[in-house]
Amino acid sequence: MAAWATTHVTVEKKQGEDSTESVARVLTAKQRTVELARMLSGSPESASARRHAGELLGAVAAAREQW
C-alpha cells in the first residue's frame, strides 16, 4: 500500500534530557526505497528487500501510466 503513495513522510522522535521532539520529513526517492525495504523486511540494509521495494515502485509507476 505504501508504494502507491505519491509522497512518503517519516516521523522521528528525538528525546532530549528535558524534552521530546517529533520531526516529520518528506523522503527523497532513494530514501523512500530504503524505507519501503525496511517495512518489507525489518532491515533497510537488505539487498533483496531493496530490490523488491524498487520493483514495487516500478510496478506502481507503470500502472499509473496506464491510467
Backbone torsions as a table, in degrees:
resi	resn	phi	psi	omega
1	MET	NA	-40.0	-177.5
2	ALA	-62.3	-29.0	-179.7
3	ALA	-65.4	-23.1	-179.4
4	TRP	-81.1	-12.3	-180.0
5	ALA	-67.8	145.9	177.5
6	THR	-86.0	-21.9	177.1
7	THR	-137.2	139.2	179.8
8	HIS	-118.4	126.8	-179.2
9	VAL	-118.5	138.2	174.7
10	THR	-115.9	148.2	179.2
11	VAL	-119.4	127.3	179.5
12	GLU	-118.1	141.8	177.6
13	LYS	-104.6	126.7	177.3
14	LYS	-114.4	119.6	-177.1
15	GLN	-107.8	123.1	175.8
16	GLY	-102.8	-173.5	179.7
17	GLU	-63.2	-43.5	-173.9
18	ASP	-114.7	-1.1	-177.0
19	SER	-153.2	162.9	174.9
20	THR	-125.4	135.1	-177.9
21	GLU	-126.0	136.9	174.2
22	SER	-106.6	133.8	-178.6
23	VAL	-124.7	124.8	176.2
24	ALA	-104.9	137.2	177.2
25	ARG	-142.9	145.5	177.3
26	VAL	-80.8	133.8	-177.3
27	LEU	-87.1	147.0	171.8
28	THR	-75.1	172.4	179.2
29	ALA	-58.8	-44.1	-179.8
30	LYS	-65.8	-44.9	178.9
31	GLN	-62.4	-35.2	179.7
32	ARG	-65.1	-41.5	177.5
33	THR	-61.7	-43.0	179.1
34	VAL	-63.6	-42.3	-179.5
35	GLU	-66.9	-40.9	176.1
36	LEU	-63.2	-38.8	177.1
37	ALA	-61.9	-40.6	177.9
38	ARG	-62.9	-41.7	178.7
39	MET	-64.5	-37.3	-177.8
40	LEU	-71.8	-40.2	-171.1
41	SER	-121.9	-13.7	-174.8
42	GLY	86.2	-4.1	-178.3
43	SER	-132.8	109.3	179.5
44	PRO	-67.4	-14.6	-179.7
45	GLU	-86.3	-9.4	-176.8
46	SER	-65.8	117.1	-179.9
47	ALA	-63.1	-40.5	-179.2
48	SER	-68.2	-37.1	177.5
49	ALA	-67.2	-37.1	177.7
50	ARG	-66.2	-39.7	176.6
51	ARG	-62.4	-44.9	179.9
52	HIS	-62.5	-43.2	178.1
53	ALA	-60.6	-42.9	177.4
54	GLY	-62.4	-40.0	177.3
55	GLU	-63.9	-43.4	178.5
56	LEU	-60.5	-46.8	-179.6
57	LEU	-64.4	-37.2	177.1
58	GLY	-66.4	-41.5	179.1
59	ALA	-64.4	-39.5	178.6
60	VAL	-66.1	-43.2	179.6
61	ALA	-61.4	-41.8	178.9
62	ALA	-65.4	-41.0	179.3
63	ALA	-64.9	-38.6	179.8
64	ARG	-66.0	-33.0	178.3
65	GLU	-65.5	-27.9	-180.0
66	GLN	-73.7	-21.4	-177.5
67	TRP	-74.7	NA	NA
